[in-house]
Amino acid sequence: MSDDVNHPTHYTSSPSGVECIDIAEHMSFNLGNAIKYMWRAGLKGVDVEKDLRKAAWYIDREIQRLRKLHGEEQKRQEHRSHP
């Protein structure tokens, strides 16, 4: 019997026996969501492309977050190096 709340089949059907959340919870929010959408692609419905586009959206968002973070860090380092 399936448990759609605690262990939905589209996240527990991996032949490895690993549940998606066991991997995703060790990542940032954006990367965890990207993994979630890639993991379930094609398992929760027929629109595989939609799940993959959602995963790409979260990956792009993570890239933007990292660029902003590193840009701000670089500015702080440059500020510290100038008297």
N, C-alpha and C positions, 0 to 999 in steps of 0.2 A: 504494500500500500504506500502510495506517495504522500509525502508531507510537504504540501505546497508553500507553507509558511516558513518552516525551519530548514528544510532540505529540499528545495525544488529540484525536480529531475533535470532541468536544463542547466543546473550547476553541479549536479552529482553524477552525471552520466559518463564521466571520463573513464575510459578503460583502466586508467592508472589507479582508480579508487580514491584519488585526491579530490576534495571538494574545492571549488573555486575560491571560496572565502578563506580557506587555509593558506592560499598563496597571496590573494589580494590584500589581506589585512596587514601584510608586512611592507606594503608600498605606500607611496603618497596617495592622496585621494584621487588625483587625476589618473595616475598609472593603474591604480586598483580598478577604477571604472573601465579603463581601456581593456584591461585583462578580462574583466567581467563580460564586456560586450564581445570580445573575440572568443572567449570560452563558450559562450552560448550561441554564437552565430549559427543560425540554421536549426537550432534546437527548440527555440521558443515560438517558432512560426516559420513561415516560408520566406521571409524577407531577409536573407543573409546579407545583402548589400546594405540594408539599413543598419543592421548591427555593426557592420564593419565601418560604415561612415560615422557612426557614433563613437566607435573606438578611435578613429582617426581624429575626431573632434577633441576628445580628451587628451590625446597625444599632442596635438597642436597647442592645446591650452597649457600643457605641462612645459612645452618648449618655450612658450611666451613667458610663463612664470619663471623659468630658470634664466632666461635672457634678462628679464627685469631684475631678478635677484643678483645675478652676476654683474650686471651693469651698475647697480647700486653699490655693490661691494667694491668694484673697481674704482668708482668715484670716491668712496671713502678712503681707499688706499692711496689714491692720488692726492687727496686732500691732506692726509697725514704726512705724506712725503714732502709737501711744500711748506716751507717755514712761514 
